[in-house]
Amino acid sequence: MAVASLVFGILTFFCLGPIAGILAIVFGFVGLNRAKEIGVGKGMSIAGIVLGVIGSIGAVLIAVLFIFAADEAVDDLGGQADSDTYELTIDGSSCATDQFGFVTFEGTIANTSGSEKNFTIDVEFRDASDDVLIEDLADIVFDLAPGDTARWDVTTNIEEDVELVCDVTSVDNFFN
């Protein structure tokens, strides 16, 4: 048990992380009890316990740091587009409900930057009378070359007869 504790304690640092750490701690305490009976293995059991605890704590800390770093990296991949990189227009006739209850909110987006961009146009459909959100949707414009303009549109179906307000809530870009 003492040898197993020491081996799992070492493996905690190399491949099995907290799983090996837990096994090192368990085998270490069992090894300590056996060492009292037979008089051998106390040092290896203590070393396995210590390595298991340190390795497990280290593995958890590394995992937390990795998750934090990955979250930061994902945040850097996208987010609010710089207003200097695009020009957004909204068609004057959009946001009207047709006879079937469909509403289309549309316009154009121009890439005013010096590089190809991807844009996400986030929109909201709200009830004009009480400002209640009915639906929020988005359209994505891919691979818009510098100086080019593309159409965007978002369509939804409104079952109630309400006066709508349509609004662009944000323009995001990603992988740019």
Buried (B, 14 or more C-beta within 10 A) or exposed (E): BBEBBBBBBBBBBEEBBBBBBBBBBBBBBBBBEBBEEEEEBBEBBBBBBBBBBBBBEBBEEEEEEEEEEEEEEEEEEBEEBEEEBBEBEBEEEBBEBEEEEEBBBBBBBBBBBEEEBBBBBBBBBBBEEEEEEBBBEBBEBEEBEEEEBBEBBBEBEBEEEBEBBBBBEEBBBBEB
